[in-house]
């Protein structure tokens, strides 16, 4: 893929954001903006912050995690205990006019202090809970109900998912909030002080998906249904050569395609007749899912994955194959250099590996070509010179005093 695969002028070209962050939510929000063309400048403590060595690591101890969440950003490293460094960062925020953080917003980092230098400042602060107390994805997720509804039928122990979903949704919400506030500023000239609680993000999602109303109106607890798709038809099936797939029949076309592909149309019609129901109603499919699976599974179990895949694709079945991360990288064409989303990017001190751009395509093109995460403090000198107009001698003095580092 060449450079002509990206748009000529990124949609957020000229939009600068200063990011003070750690872990997932705020960094993923900043990276989302960077992937759309924003100039995102991340500041860190000299030597790296609390997330700079988070797993997974390379054999040499470099954090693949940190690199993954900071693609396309610029980096300035400062001594956050230094008053001079705080002055520089305050000026940097004032110059950009946009500040995204999940650090405690006290002292120089408060909206009151920063907006004194930039009255139309847009600032979004991510917290754990709305009252400012600490929370992480894992402590939020355990409270919202999903671990008690996840797992095998009849199970009792809570089961956590390994993906920090609330962090990621929070990051996307933060990016949207920054852009909404910028539009408000464009229309009114006013800045915005925004707060975003990680737990609120989860509560909103749980409510939107009906779980809050289900518990309140129906007075019921969601049961565990294993891998079956609640309220519709979807289940795991195993092929003759041991591959495990997930097949779904929600829309009428998906449903009829699945039955035709597995030669189960007549058998499933007999189940409808026996019980006096119509499987045009997806709820009835869920209610009779065990009998339906008994009619569908034999064809899949009698054929290898290649034949199953070809037939499912030919007949428009909605399906996917279970695979490990390694299998995903090795065999899935959607995660490859042939994909429109990925490029091979050389990440300093780690190596060359597949890196995605923004999943939002503009006229079929990426908004910005994927680039590596910065080395810690890689852009310190350039930022000090460009934003503050400091001379090499002045920058050298800051280095000598331990205020900044490269």
Beta strands, then each sheet from edge to edge (+ up, - down):
strand 1: 16-20
strand 2: 39-45
strand 3: 74-78
strand 4: 98-101
strand 5: 122-127
strand 6: 192-197
strand 7: 233-238
strand 8: 244-249
strand 9: 318-321
strand 10: 342-347
strand 11: 351-356
strand 12: 361-362
strand 13: 365-366
strand 14: 404-405
sheet 1: 6+ 5+ 4+ 1+ 2+ 3+ 14-
sheet 2: 7+ 8- 9+
sheet 3: 10+ 11-
sheet 4: 12+ 13-
end
